[in-house]
């Protein structure tokens, strides 16, 4: 009876069988004199999110019976040797299929502390190695223009949700209004949802003819990221107030144009003269008023006394020009009154 000794990563018999399988793999391959080589085109850095599964690949050609190991660089902790795992952390697992050049390190339930460099090492002399970097990122969800959006009543609500820093596109992006799932067949009607996948996935929500019932909290919920909330405020329609303001402005502008514009009617000018008299112009200047009245009195045979003009009498110093401009008229007035 053969006693099997349990070792970390498998029993002794399993390890011996794995080594025999490796020898069989090498038997039918042509090994060049240069020995094993690491294919950098397939040994690449990886990006993962917390809680997901990360798979680091190390592709080696012409292994020739050598052993492949995975080591964590920050603490030089040996994780795997061949197809066996040499760590107490059960989240780590070595994977390799017979006949394949790919030697995989699988990490379940990735955490932020797993981020860093991992070394794929081949047991040549000197050892051959390649570094694979694992980045652990949290996908970010954001609704453009949030967290508060203001929309006029009757217009279209347009919300755009962007999911960035996601290693894989989300399987879905759902929209909720309060607790109600929104889609093109929602009872409300007039709803459109357009989703695009890429380096940064996005989802666009369109709600036509917004009203007060559409006000409240909207939630963008991706499959692989945290949800994001925005609050939509509906602004009541201001059309009546705008019309009233427009009419008032139009009436005022019309009056201004009629009174101050060129080509005003004679009636308008007369009204302006009555409302806004010019005190500097005397109605009896140059004898235009009294001679007419005196002539009428002479026809009736009545001699009227001279009219008294109220107001301040201009002095010779201040009004010399006016007195000089009407000398003949003043003499005619005197003769008429005689």
C-alpha positions as CSV (number, residue, x, y, z in Angstrom):
1,X,0.0,0.0,0.0
2,X,1.4,3.4,-1.0
3,X,1.0,6.1,1.5
4,X,0.2,9.5,0.0
5,X,1.6,12.5,1.9
6,X,-0.6,15.6,1.7
7,X,1.3,18.7,0.7
8,X,0.0,22.2,0.1
9,X,-1.6,22.4,-3.4
10,X,-2.1,18.6,-3.8
11,X,-0.9,15.2,-2.7
12,X,2.5,13.8,-3.5
13,X,1.1,11.5,-6.1
14,X,-0.7,14.4,-7.8
15,X,2.6,16.3,-8.0
16,X,4.4,13.3,-9.5
17,X,1.6,12.8,-12.1
18,X,1.8,16.5,-13.0
19,X,5.5,16.2,-13.6
20,X,5.0,13.2,-15.8
21,X,2.4,15.1,-17.8
22,X,4.9,17.9,-18.3
23,X,7.5,15.5,-19.6
24,X,5.0,14.1,-22.1
25,X,4.2,17.6,-23.3
26,X,7.8,18.2,-24.0
27,X,8.4,14.9,-25.8
28,X,6.5,15.9,-29.0
29,X,7.8,19.5,-29.2
30,X,10.9,20.8,-30.9
31,X,12.9,22.7,-28.4
32,X,15.2,25.4,-29.9
33,X,18.7,25.9,-28.5
34,X,17.6,29.3,-27.2
35,X,15.3,27.6,-24.7
36,X,12.0,28.9,-23.4
37,X,10.7,32.3,-24.3
38,X,8.0,34.5,-22.8
39,X,5.5,35.8,-25.3
40,X,4.9,39.4,-24.2
41,X,1.9,39.8,-26.6
42,X,-0.2,37.6,-24.4
43,X,1.4,38.4,-21.0
44,X,-0.3,41.7,-20.3
45,X,-1.4,43.8,-17.4
46,X,-4.9,43.4,-16.1
47,X,-7.6,45.7,-14.6
48,X,-10.3,44.3,-12.4
49,X,-12.9,45.7,-10.0
50,X,-13.5,44.7,-6.4
51,X,-15.4,41.5,-5.9
52,X,-14.7,40.2,-9.5
53,X,-12.4,37.4,-10.7
54,X,-9.0,38.4,-12.2
55,X,-7.0,36.0,-14.4
56,X,-3.3,36.8,-15.0
57,X,-1.7,35.0,-18.0
58,X,1.9,34.1,-18.7
59,X,2.4,32.5,-22.1
60,X,5.7,30.6,-22.4
61,X,6.9,28.9,-25.6
62,X,9.3,26.0,-25.7
63,X,9.1,25.4,-22.0
64,X,11.2,22.2,-22.3
65,X,10.3,20.6,-18.9
66,X,11.0,23.8,-16.9
67,X,8.7,24.9,-14.1
68,X,6.6,28.0,-14.1
69,X,5.9,29.8,-10.9
70,X,3.8,32.9,-9.8
71,X,5.1,35.2,-7.1
72,X,3.7,38.4,-5.6
73,X,6.4,41.0,-6.0
74,X,5.6,43.3,-3.0
75,X,6.4,40.6,-0.4
76,X,8.1,37.9,-2.6
77,X,5.3,35.5,-1.5
78,X,5.3,32.3,-3.6
79,X,1.7,31.7,-4.9
80,X,1.9,28.8,-7.4
81,X,4.4,26.3,-8.8
82,X,3.3,24.6,-12.0
83,X,-0.4,23.6,-11.5
84,X,-0.3,23.7,-7.8
85,X,-1.0,26.5,-5.3
86,X,1.4,27.3,-2.5
87,X,-0.5,29.8,-0.4
88,X,-3.0,29.6,2.4
89,X,-5.2,32.2,0.7
90,X,-7.7,30.1,-1.1
91,X,-8.7,32.9,-3.4
92,X,-5.5,32.2,-5.5
93,X,-5.5,29.3,-8.0
94,X,-3.1,28.0,-10.6
95,X,-4.6,27.0,-13.9
96,X,-2.9,25.2,-16.9
97,X,-4.3,22.9,-19.6
98,X,-2.2,20.1,-21.0
99,X,-0.7,21.2,-24.3
100,X,-1.2,24.9,-23.7
101,X,1.5,27.5,-23.5
102,X,-0.6,29.6,-21.0
103,X,0.1,29.4,-17.3
104,X,-2.7,31.2,-15.4
105,X,-3.0,32.8,-12.0
106,X,-6.6,33.1,-11.0
107,X,-7.7,35.4,-8.2
108,X,-11.2,35.1,-6.9
109,X,-13.1,38.0,-5.1
110,X,-10.4,40.6,-5.9
111,X,-9.8,43.2,-3.2
112,X,-8.0,46.5,-3.3
113,X,-5.0,45.0,-1.4
114,X,-4.5,42.6,-4.3
115,X,-3.4,45.4,-6.5
116,X,0.3,45.4,-7.5
117,X,2.9,43.5,-9.5
118,X,3.0,39.7,-10.0
119,X,6.0,37.9,-11.4
120,X,5.8,35.0,-13.7
121,X,9.0,33.0,-13.4
122,X,10.6,30.2,-15.4
123,X,13.1,27.9,-13.7
124,X,15.9,28.5,-16.2
125,X,19.5,29.4,-15.3
126,X,19.4,32.3,-14.7
127,X,15.7,32.5,-14.0
128,X,13.5,34.1,-16.7
129,X,10.6,36.3,-15.5
130,X,7.9,38.7,-16.6
131,X,6.0,41.2,-14.5
132,X,2.2,41.5,-14.8
133,X,0.5,44.4,-13.1
134,X,-3.0,44.0,-11.6
135,X,-5.0,47.2,-11.1
136,X,-8.1,47.2,-9.0
137,X,-10.4,50.0,-9.7
138,X,-13.9,51.0,-8.6
139,X,-16.2,51.8,-11.5
140,X,-17.7,55.3,-11.3
141,X,-21.3,56.1,-12.0
142,X,-22.3,59.7,-12.7
143,X,-25.3,61.5,-14.2
144,X,-24.2,64.6,-16.1
145,X,-25.4,67.9,-14.7
146,X,-26.3,66.3,-11.3
147,X,-27.1,66.2,-8.5
148,X,-29.9,68.8,-9.2
149,X,-31.5,69.4,-12.6
150,X,-34.1,72.0,-13.5
151,X,-36.5,71.4,-16.4
152,X,-39.2,73.7,-17.8
153,X,-42.7,72.2,-17.8
154,X,-43.7,70.9,-21.2
155,X,-40.1,70.3,-22.3
156,X,-38.1,67.1,-22.6
157,X,-36.2,65.6,-19.6
158,X,-32.8,64.5,-20.9
159,X,-30.6,62.6,-18.4
160,X,-27.2,61.0,-19.4
161,X,-25.6,58.4,-17.1
162,X,-21.9,57.5,-17.7
163,X,-20.1,54.4,-16.2
164,X,-16.3,54.8,-16.3
165,X,-13.3,52.9,-15.0
166,X,-15.1,49.6,-15.6
167,X,-12.9,46.7,-16.9
168,X,-16.0,45.2,-18.6
169,X,-19.1,47.0,-19.9
170,X,-22.1,46.6,-17.6
171,X,-24.6,44.0,-18.6
172,X,-27.3,46.5,-18.1
173,X,-28.0,50.1,-16.9
174,X,-31.4,50.6,-15.3
175,X,-33.3,53.9,-14.7
176,X,-35.7,54.4,-11.8
177,X,-38.0,57.3,-11.0
178,X,-38.4,57.0,-7.2
179,X,-39.1,53.3,-7.0
180,X,-40.5,52.8,-10.5
181,X,-38.5,51.1,-13.2
182,X,-38.5,53.3,-16.4
183,X,-38.5,51.8,-19.9
184,X,-40.1,52.4,-23.3
185,X,-43.2,50.5,-22.2
186,X,-43.7,52.2,-18.9
187,X,-47.3,53.3,-18.2
188,X,-46.3,56.9,-18.3
189,X,-45.4,56.8,-22.0
190,X,-43.1,59.1,-23.9
191,X,-40.0,57.4,-22.4
192,X,-36.9,56.5,-24.4
193,X,-33.8,54.7,-23.1
194,X,-30.6,54.5,-25.3
195,X,-27.6,52.5,-24.0
196,X,-24.1,52.5,-25.6
197,X,-21.2,50.3,-24.5
198,X,-17.6,51.1,-24.8
199,X,-14.6,52.2,-22.8
200,X,-17.1,54.4,-20.9
201,X,-20.6,53.0,-21.2
202,X,-23.5,55.4,-21.2
203,X,-27.3,55.4,-21.0
204,X,-29.6,58.2,-22.0
205,X,-33.1,58.7,-20.6
206,X,-35.5,60.9,-22.5
207,X,-39.0,61.9,-21.0
208,X,-41.2,64.0,-23.3
209,X,-43.6,66.7,-22.1
210,X,-42.4,67.0,-18.5
211,X,-45.0,67.8,-15.9
212,X,-45.2,68.1,-12.1
213,X,-45.7,64.3,-11.7
214,X,-42.2,63.8,-13.3
215,X,-40.5,65.7,-10.5
216,X,-38.4,63.8,-7.9
217,X,-35.4,61.5,-7.6
218,X,-34.0,59.6,-10.6
219,X,-31.5,56.7,-10.1
220,X,-29.1,55.3,-12.6
221,X,-28.2,51.7,-11.6
222,X,-25.5,49.9,-13.6
223,X,-24.9,46.1,-13.2
224,X,-21.3,46.5,-12.1
225,X,-21.2,49.8,-10.2
226,X,-22.8,51.8,-7.5
227,X,-26.0,53.7,-8.4
228,X,-26.2,57.4,-8.8
229,X,-29.1,59.7,-7.8
230,X,-30.2,63.0,-9.2
231,X,-33.2,65.2,-8.3
232,X,-35.2,66.7,-11.1
233,X,-37.2,70.0,-10.5
234,X,-40.0,71.0,-12.8
235,X,-40.3,74.8,-13.4
236,X,-43.9,75.8,-14.0
237,X,-44.7,77.4,-17.4
238,X,-44.3,81.2,-17.5
239,X,-46.0,81.9,-20.8
240,X,-48.9,84.1,-19.4
241,X,-46.5,86.4,-17.5
242,X,-44.2,86.6,-20.5
243,X,-47.2,87.7,-22.8
244,X,-48.3,90.3,-20.3
245,X,-44.8,91.7,-20.1
246,X,-44.4,91.7,-23.8
247,X,-47.7,93.6,-24.3
248,X,-46.7,96.3,-21.8
249,X,-43.3,96.7,-23.4
250,X,-44.9,96.8,-26.9
251,X,-47.4,99.5,-25.9
252,X,-44.7,101.7,-24.3
253,X,-42.5,101.3,-27.3
254,X,-45.4,102.3,-29.6
255,X,-46.1,105.4,-27.6
256,X,-42.5,106.4,-27.6
257,X,-42.2,105.9,-31.4
258,X,-45.4,108.0,-32.0
259,X,-44.3,110.9,-29.9
260,X,-40.6,111.0,-30.6
261,X,-40.3,109.6,-34.1
262,X,-40.0,111.5,-37.3
263,X,-43.3,112.1,-39.2
264,X,-45.5,112.5,-36.2
265,X,-49.1,113.7,-37.0
266,X,-50.1,117.4,-36.5
267,X,-52.6,116.4,-33.9
268,X,-49.9,114.7,-31.8
269,X,-47.7,117.7,-32.0
270,X,-50.5,119.9,-30.9
271,X,-51.2,117.7,-27.9
272,X,-47.5,117.8,-27.0
273,X,-47.5,121.7,-27.2
274,X,-50.5,121.9,-24.9
275,X,-49.1,119.4,-22.4
276,X,-45.6,120.8,-22.4
277,X,-45.8,124.7,-23.0
278,X,-42.5,126.5,-23.6
279,X,-42.3,129.3,-21.0
280,X,-39.6,131.1,-22.9
281,X,-41.9,131.9,-25.9
282,X,-44.3,134.8,-25.1
283,X,-47.7,134.7,-26.9
284,X,-47.6,138.5,-27.4
285,X,-44.1,138.7,-28.9
286,X,-43.7,141.3,-31.6
287,X,-47.3,142.5,-31.2
288,X,-49.1,139.5,-32.6
289,X,-51.8,139.4,-29.9
290,X,-52.9,143.0,-28.9
291,X,-53.2,144.5,-32.5
292,X,-55.8,141.9,-33.4
293,X,-57.9,142.6,-30.3
294,X,-57.6,146.4,-30.8
295,X,-58.7,146.2,-34.4
296,X,-61.8,144.3,-33.3
297,X,-62.6,146.9,-30.7
298,X,-62.3,149.8,-33.2
299,X,-64.8,148.2,-35.5
300,X,-67.3,148.1,-32.6
301,X,-66.5,151.7,-31.7
302,X,-65.1,150.8,-28.3
303,X,-61.7,151.9,-27.2
304,X,-60.1,149.1,-25.1
305,X,-57.5,149.9,-22.6
306,X,-54.0,148.6,-23.2
307,X,-53.7,144.9,-22.2
308,X,-51.5,144.3,-19.2
309,X,-49.0,141.5,-19.7
310,X,-48.4,139.5,-16.5
311,X,-45.0,138.3,-15.5
312,X,-41.6,139.9,-15.1
313,X,-40.8,142.7,-17.5
314,X,-37.5,142.0,-19.2
315,X,-34.9,144.6,-18.5
316,X,-33.0,146.4,-21.2
317,X,-29.8,144.6,-20.2
318,X,-31.3,141.1,-20.3
319,X,-33.7,141.5,-23.2
320,X,-32.1,144.1,-25.3
321,X,-32.1,141.9,-28.3
322,X,-35.8,141.3,-28.1
323,X,-36.6,145.0,-27.8
324,X,-34.3,145.8,-30.7
325,X,-36.0,143.2,-32.9
326,X,-39.5,144.7,-32.7
327,X,-39.2,148.5,-32.6
328,X,-41.7,149.2,-35.4
329,X,-44.2,146.9,-34.0
330,X,-44.2,148.7,-30.6
331,X,-44.8,152.0,-32.3
332,X,-47.7,150.6,-34.3
333,X,-49.2,149.3,-31.1
334,X,-49.0,152.8,-29.5
335,X,-50.7,154.4,-32.5
336,X,-53.4,151.8,-32.5
337,X,-54.2,152.4,-28.9
338,X,-54.4,156.1,-29.5
